[in-house]
Amino acid sequence: IKNGQKIPADLRVVEQDEMKVDNASLTGESEAQKRKVEPEKRGSVHLEAGNIAFYGTLCVNGSGMGIVIATGDNTTIGSIAALAASASNRDDFQTPINKEIHHFIKIISAVAIFLGVLFLILGFVLGLDALDNIVFCIGIIVANVPEGLLATVTVSLTLTAQRMAIKKVLVKNLEAVETLGSTNVIASDKTGTLTQNIMTVQHIWYDGGVKLANGLGEGVADQKSATMQYVRNCISLCTTATFIDEEEEKNNVPFQQRKFSGDASEGALIKYIEPHLRASGTGIVQERKKNKIRFKLPFNSTNKFMLHICEQGEEKPHILWMKGAPERIWSRCNTILIDGKEKKKDEYKAEYDKGLFTLMNNGERVLGLCYTELPADKYPSDFKYNWEGERGEESNFPYENFTFIGLTALIDPPRAAVPAAVRSCQTAGIQVIMVTGDHPDTAEAIAKMVGIIRAPTRRDVAAKEGKEIEEIPRDHPDIGARVVRGVELMKMSDEELDNLLDYEQLVFARTSPANKLTIVKGLQDKKLKRWKDGSRPPKRIKNVVAVTGDGVNDSPALSQADIGVAMGIVGSDVAKDAADMILLNDNFASIVDGVEEGRLIFDGVEE
């Protein structure tokens, strides 16, 4: 398998050279996932196995070799297709408007037959002609049949579908319009639905504090500060990602929307730094030409950092730039840059630990930056650099005692309109839960940003009490929102799942397609609603569940749901085929418009 190739079957990787695959359509993870040769632990989740390359995914970096372990229907995607097919074959499925119309027709039929028979009996009692009496009875029954109901409902649904198309919501099934209006639970995917599916630099830690990467006012990174100059230089010169479309440059496409080649994290870094470099009259390409790379050590899973040694011009010392895992970068430094001046790093360890904890707790991917100057008398322009040893201890240039610059934190941010849309749904009595294949920490952070989680989670309670998360019981009275992994879900009984679904604020992370199907079925079949304070008795409920998704892994849940909503731009063909409705702009906020239109249908039919 080479860079750019589609994986032709499920493979057990036996050789790899920096091989990364894009599993977004299967797991919902925004970043490309590195493959490895080493075996996984017994009992590991199949979709999370690092030594398996799945059919249909794309190799986006490096190369590798694997042994075919499954083809066709036996592949992971094949099993997902089978799940979707079984979920779509529901003979007893009826939409809410279907049920209401059937119920209405039964009542009208009963009334019509009752009146017809009543007047038939009265006619015979009064001695009317038998034929006239029967014709009169049939006339009464027929007169009570609402012949215009079919046309009224069809026209109402069609007009609503047209209005929704204007709002970028394509309706595949007319009855789905009203179903969305009857929905009381929305199970939403995260990547590409609630979020933009674009890795973005969210925060930067430098000069001892966390700053917002972009924005106006206090608390935002100051691009003119001395330390930020080093941040920009390190990102420019210690990355290999590049913009690839010259047409986008000519048309002045915003940098955040431009295509690039390279790692997703590096792509986010260059998209962040390029506009600031342009504002100062330069750019990444110019900086790399001016400061040519003399030596580079690519990122690998052992070192967890990448290293570039660059020129600064003739008779100037070379500079070593390093970027990677925060703990690896921090451990190799003995000084830290504060306001552009080197200070002892131990004096700022508390601030560093606090900043790193804050960023990691936000579910952001954190990278550390550092540098050191290599004296020109020891390392002349023609010096040959070599990296040797496990930690670089046998190299012919320094491998530690660097100067720490700061931290960059990346995340796939939520769409701007999503928090208001989630709030509107909750106000309208609709429960919004997140079901994603991504990491629990990231899922929890995004859920808090968009308002799906407002109450304390197990992590919040642990932080408040100064304990480890494992020390806090899952039924702790202060926990008002639950974040549940797919592995935990698989071990739950039906009763435990029913109790879990009592929580109004829920996030399911690291879920497989089978897990998503279980969640949807659990929501649909939930019979009892329990109230913690005991103020109200249990009541029987029947949820109408809408599911949003864009990947192949979402198709079984989309088929099982009362209404499946797929993404039009980033959505896979499998997801679109399984869905009843497609969001042409991939915006979760469009669902709110659909709910409003759906709730107006009954009013129109009644009129």
Summary of the structure (lengths in Angstrom):
residues: 607
radius of gyration: 30.3
end to end distance: 62.6
largest distance: 126.7
contacts: 1974
relative contact order: 0.13
helix: 41%
strand: 22%
